[in-house]
């Protein structure tokens, strides 16, 4: 039987890591989208 505090600690790490990873991905996507929009804008001028 696994102690409950071990389970909650692992779950906490997974959730926290997932949230941090999610923020990094969203940040990367936002940066890429902004770069594309800037490139499109420069092409129009």
MODELLER restraints for C-alpha pairs under 7 A, 6 or more apart:
rsr = mdl.restraints
at = mdl.atoms
